[in-house]
Amino acid sequence: MTRKMTITSVLTALNVVLSMFIIIPVGPIRAAPVQHLINVLSVVFTGPWAIVQAFLSSTIRIMMGTGSPFAYPGSMLGALVAFILYRKFKKLGVSAIGEVLGTGVIGSLATLPLIMILGLERDFFWVLAPAFLVSTMIGSVVSWLLLRQLDEKGILKQFNI
């Protein structure tokens, strides 16, 4: 458990720092492909701790002014679906697909109540959803490519993955 908490802390820190430099601003949204990259890595290395990492990363980014409240439904649902699919199938590509489905589809839909609470136009969803989808696709593909390389080199076996 200590090992997973430590990896979660390191991935959270990486996420927060890298998300300051790699963002896609779309109105009040700051889409961060790094969040999705880290989510998939976190799922593979820590399992359900990925959801904690997503929550912590989103909270810290919001507190620092580099994130928006839209980070919560996107990142946490992405991590959850990626974890569920990875746990079921134990395939690296499936975890990346889970992140895309969780953030790009389910996470986007989960922002609708937040859009209404914040008093934004409902049409804003049609800006947000594609931004979420593009951001998560970029981060998820990069994470899958990175994990595939680590697997081919035998590095993932050292982590009992």
C-alpha positions as CSV (number, residue, x, y, z in Angstrom):
1,M,0.0,0.0,0.0
2,T,2.8,2.4,0.8
3,R,4.3,1.8,-2.6
4,K,1.0,2.6,-4.4
5,M,0.6,5.7,-2.3
6,T,4.1,6.9,-3.2
7,I,3.6,6.2,-6.9
8,T,0.2,8.1,-6.6
9,S,2.0,11.1,-5.0
10,V,4.7,11.1,-7.7
11,L,2.1,10.9,-10.5
12,T,0.0,13.6,-8.9
13,A,3.0,15.9,-8.8
14,L,4.0,15.1,-12.4
15,N,0.5,15.8,-13.5
16,V,0.2,19.1,-11.7
17,V,3.6,20.4,-13.0
18,L,3.3,19.2,-16.6
19,S,-0.3,20.4,-16.8
20,M,0.9,24.0,-16.2
21,F,2.8,23.8,-19.5
22,I,0.7,21.5,-21.7
23,I,-2.9,22.8,-21.8
24,I,-5.5,23.5,-24.4
25,P,-7.6,26.5,-23.3
26,V,-11.2,26.5,-24.4
27,G,-13.1,29.2,-22.7
28,P,-13.3,28.5,-19.0
29,I,-11.9,25.0,-19.7
30,R,-8.3,24.2,-19.5
31,A,-8.1,20.8,-21.2
32,A,-5.0,18.9,-20.1
33,P,-3.9,15.9,-22.1
34,V,-1.3,15.2,-19.4
35,Q,-4.1,14.4,-17.0
36,H,-5.3,11.6,-19.3
37,L,-1.7,10.3,-19.8
38,I,-1.2,10.2,-16.1
39,N,-4.6,8.6,-15.4
40,V,-3.8,5.7,-17.7
41,L,-0.3,5.3,-16.2
42,S,-1.8,5.5,-12.7
43,V,-4.4,2.8,-13.5
44,V,-1.7,0.4,-14.7
45,F,0.8,1.2,-11.8
46,T,-1.6,1.7,-8.9
47,G,-5.1,0.4,-9.8
48,P,-7.9,2.2,-8.0
49,W,-5.5,4.7,-6.6
50,A,-5.7,6.3,-10.0
51,I,-9.1,7.8,-8.9
52,V,-7.4,9.4,-5.9
53,Q,-4.6,10.7,-8.1
54,A,-7.2,12.3,-10.5
55,F,-9.0,13.9,-7.6
56,L,-5.8,15.3,-6.0
57,S,-4.5,16.5,-9.3
58,S,-7.7,18.2,-10.2
59,T,-8.0,19.9,-6.8
60,I,-4.4,21.1,-6.8
61,R,-4.7,22.4,-10.4
62,I,-7.9,24.3,-9.5
63,M,-6.3,25.8,-6.4
64,M,-3.3,26.9,-8.5
65,G,-5.5,28.4,-11.1
66,T,-4.4,26.0,-13.8
67,G,-7.5,23.9,-13.9
68,S,-11.3,24.4,-13.8
69,P,-14.1,22.6,-12.0
70,F,-14.7,20.6,-15.2
71,A,-11.5,18.7,-14.3
72,Y,-13.4,16.7,-11.7
73,P,-16.0,14.8,-13.7
74,G,-13.6,14.4,-16.7
75,S,-10.6,13.1,-14.9
76,M,-12.2,11.1,-12.2
77,L,-14.7,9.3,-14.4
78,G,-11.9,8.7,-16.9
79,A,-9.7,7.1,-14.3
80,L,-12.7,5.0,-13.0
81,V,-13.6,3.6,-16.3
82,A,-10.0,3.0,-17.3
83,F,-9.5,1.1,-14.0
84,I,-12.6,-1.0,-14.4
85,L,-11.7,-2.0,-18.0
86,Y,-8.1,-2.6,-17.2
87,R,-9.0,-4.7,-14.2
88,K,-11.3,-6.8,-16.3
89,F,-9.2,-7.3,-19.4
90,K,-5.6,-6.7,-18.2
91,K,-4.7,-5.1,-21.5
92,L,-2.8,-1.8,-21.8
93,G,-4.8,-0.6,-24.8
94,V,-8.0,-1.2,-23.0
95,S,-7.0,1.1,-20.2
96,A,-6.4,3.8,-22.7
97,I,-9.8,3.2,-24.3
98,G,-11.4,3.3,-20.9
99,E,-9.9,6.7,-20.3
100,V,-11.3,8.0,-23.6
101,L,-14.7,6.5,-22.9
102,G,-14.7,7.7,-19.3
103,T,-13.6,11.2,-19.9
104,G,-14.6,11.9,-23.5
105,V,-18.1,10.4,-23.3
106,I,-19.2,9.9,-19.7
107,G,-17.2,12.7,-18.2
108,S,-18.5,15.1,-20.9
109,L,-22.1,14.2,-20.1
110,A,-21.4,14.5,-16.4
111,T,-20.5,18.2,-16.9
112,L,-24.0,19.1,-18.0
113,P,-25.2,19.8,-14.4
114,L,-22.1,21.8,-13.7
115,I,-22.7,23.9,-16.9
116,M,-26.2,24.7,-15.6
117,I,-25.0,25.4,-12.0
118,L,-22.3,27.8,-13.4
119,G,-24.9,29.5,-15.5
120,L,-23.2,28.8,-18.8
121,E,-25.2,28.5,-22.0
122,R,-26.2,24.9,-22.7
123,D,-24.5,25.2,-26.1
124,F,-21.3,25.4,-24.2
125,F,-21.5,21.6,-23.9
126,W,-20.8,21.4,-27.7
127,V,-17.5,23.2,-27.1
128,L,-16.6,21.3,-24.0
129,A,-17.3,17.7,-25.3
130,P,-15.0,17.9,-28.3
131,A,-12.3,19.5,-26.2
132,F,-12.6,16.7,-23.6
133,L,-12.5,14.1,-26.4
134,V,-9.5,15.6,-28.2
135,S,-7.6,16.1,-24.9
136,T,-8.3,12.6,-23.7
137,M,-7.4,11.0,-27.0
138,I,-4.1,12.7,-27.1
139,G,-3.1,11.8,-23.6
140,S,-4.5,8.2,-23.8
141,V,-2.6,7.5,-27.1
142,V,0.6,8.8,-25.7
143,S,0.2,6.8,-22.5
144,W,-0.5,3.6,-24.5
145,L,2.6,4.1,-26.6
146,L,4.7,4.8,-23.5
147,L,3.3,1.7,-21.7
148,R,3.7,-0.5,-24.7
149,Q,7.4,0.5,-24.9
150,L,7.9,-0.2,-21.2
151,D,6.2,-3.5,-21.6
152,E,8.4,-4.5,-24.6
153,K,11.5,-3.6,-22.6
154,G,10.3,-5.7,-19.7
155,I,10.1,-2.8,-17.3
156,L,6.5,-3.3,-16.4
157,K,7.3,-6.8,-15.1
158,Q,9.5,-5.2,-12.5
159,F,6.4,-3.6,-11.1
160,N,4.5,-7.0,-11.1
161,I,2.2,-5.7,-13.9
